[in-house]
Amino acid sequence: MGRRVLRSGIGPRECGFHGTGVLLMIRKRLLVTGVMAGLLLLGGLALAQPGSAPEPGSVMDERIAELEAQVAEAKTSGDNSWLLVSSALVLMMTGPGLALFYGGLVRKKNVLATMMQSFGLMALVTVLWVLVGFSLAFAPGNAYWGGFEHLFLQGVGGAPDPDYAGTIPFQTFMIFQLMFAIITPALITGAFAERMKFSAMVVFTILWFFVIYTPLAHMVWGKGGLLNAFLGGRIPTLDFAGGTVVHISSGVSALVCALFLGKRLGYPREPMPPHSVVLSVIGACLLWVGWFGFNAGSALSSGALSTSAFVTTHLSAAAAALAWAAAEWCRNGKASALGTISGSVAGLVAITPAAGFVGPMAALLIGLIAGIVCYFMVARVKGVLGYDDSLDAFGIHGVGGTLGALLTGIFATSAVNPAFRDSGGNPLPVGMIDGNFGQFLNQGAGALIAWAIAGVGTYLILKLVDRMMGLRVTREEEILGLDLSQHGEEGYNL
């Protein structure tokens, strides 16, 4: 029998006894067990006698309160950790992600200047945000603009703001939102790449930040904002992570910049191929990874909704990359690396407003549609209309963001995110797939408002800056390249 122990609890040594001995031993053990159980029962009855139990609401209540505090602290710690990681991921999207993506797409003489625009905005927008931008976006105000309650980060500390995120410090919420404010104007630089003065870009960004970004951020995400679906907005627009605030605003502004500044010298007669698709592929990979912080972090917690947004983000990017590559293959007989990475970015853009409201299969469909539509805009429409959007900021972000906002109104479902509830707390239909046909109209209204603010506001800002200091480099500086003419350096010393 080796070392195996019998189910009765009798070891190998007892197995050699006569059957009667075994029965006696079992009875003896049962007797001991019964005596012990009886003593424990008597002890419990004694403790339950009047006068012997602790005073009501003392020890037990203290223990319950202590456990509840520990659970809340663990929840806060987990959510806060995820939001800090997400903040770092979103910052990585600007530098090095966008810097490499855009830097590889320009000609060699402009690579350093293009990357410098992304890096410079990381510093510039940070200072603007902590001084006044965060307050204008998220302090209580009116339907269009926040107030000055959080000027110089007053009242922004370790305590959470339950209206925005009840389980993370308000300062964590502030720094997370800062990373969105940084990348948004950086996306616009792709439209005027290789021809705007660095000084003009700085002044343009400062004005654009206050006139366009902070009002839109407040309207969509701020308390009482016009388009806020959860905190008293009159037009409840669903924008989980920035389809209107980030991508429509930057994409439409990019189109206006491209039209206002005019074409690059020699465009489209002279070929202007990317100087390093390798850099752009690396940048696109970093954007894809960073986008998980962008979208999944926008759940403002580390729970199931964050997981859902993470999954839909990845699926949409993959579907859009394949769709763009397939469209290219059908038209040109081959799929390019540049086209495939552009498709992935289009899918990431389109899923941004929908990430926390749609399911996996809807995410695949959104990516598929975005890949095809954005390819068509870049490969066909841009050529027909003749505008010089150098790095296709409008074709991908403006069109992809608008498409994503509208598709959110179709595919959003309460099964993923019960965003709307009745007075009794019961989930209501969210998108058209649930039976809420009005949400598609709300999404369209939000997109139109974002288009109007970005388009008109950007045009007025460009007119002002052009009068003040001029927007475009001289002909000689453009021929020399912005690396040398704007920064006195070269990207490569070969």
Secondary structure, DSSP 8 states (H G I E B T S, - for coil): -TT---TTS--GGGGGS-HHHHHHHHHHHHHHHHHHHHHHHHHHHHHTSTTTS--TTSHHHHHHHHHHHHHHHHHHHHHHHHHHHHHHHHHHIIIIIIHHHHHHHS-GGGHHHHHHHHHHHHHHHHHHIIIIIHHHHHSS--SS---STTGGGTT-SSS-BTTTBTTS-HHHHHHHHHHHHHHHHHHHTTTSTTTB-HHHHHHHHHHHIIIIIHHHHHHHHSTT-TTBTTTT-SS-B--SS-IIIIIIHHHHHHHHHHHHH---TTTTTS----S-HHHHHHHHHHHHHHHHHHHHGGGSSSSHHHHHHHHHHHHHHHHHHHHHHHHHHHHHSS--HHHHHHHHHHHHHHHTTTTTTS-HHHHHHHHHHHHHHHHHIIIIIHHHHT---TT-HIIIIIHHHHHHHHHHHHH--TTT----B-TTS-B---SGGGT-THHHHHHHHHHHHHHHHHHHHHHHHHHHHHHHH-SB--HHHHHH-HHHHHHS--S---
